[in-house]
């Protein structure tokens, strides 16, 4: 019998094991939402009026010295002997950044946290690609940050899937350094999603502060296994020696009803503090049980939270 909580489910080996065709078809009708881009615009639109080349004409204005002569309407000039500049509606570019915790602690639970994050990252990334958003994924652990940046269009789906399949969880998270590196490389506006259990010995505060502000809506999806949420219900009992999967710290414990209650109280308090920390900085926090159906999570929960529409 494997140690309590250690993942026993097989790792996905094919892209269709990350995202099956039935769910993929449903996701074709879904898009990513960004409050930062929508600010000051009609809900449901991702547009801004800019002078430039685009597909939809918007209006005219008088030419002023220094304007780009490429956008002068010469037909109007021929009729009125006055210079008018054509204005267009231009699509606002949205970036979708997905950061996956690939530390050893994620290789835990049934269903496993890391496999769940692989599948969720694949689904979110596919939504971004099918809507021609710029998609970048990052895996972070003690080896640093491993990126696959600037994907666009459904033709990049297989590349993204193969990248996710190649990931192996191991080492510690190095959350602070990872978030600092990602924050320094973010450009433009968009949405950032962090997939992690957020169980960092160094804490999450410094890392999340790097992401606060700027042009990104940040979603912290705290992924926990059923064994972590309710260990007593899943067979944790008796005298045990607990070993930290990342740094191999050891603790001997006797599991009792009182200890399990204290654990659940501490877990609820920890998740509550993380949620409060996020809310105060304009971030969204959601605790996700790995036994949650992926379709329900995407098409129901994340729509209600405003990440998807």
Beta strands, then each sheet from edge to edge (+ up, - down):
strand 1: 47-50
strand 2: 56-62
strand 3: 84-91
strand 4: 95-101
strand 5: 134-141
strand 6: 144-151
strand 7: 190-196
strand 8: 216-224
strand 9: 238-243
strand 10: 250-255
strand 11: 284-289
sheet 1: 1+ 3- 2+
sheet 2: 6+ 5- 4- 7- 8- 11-
sheet 3: 9+ 10-
end
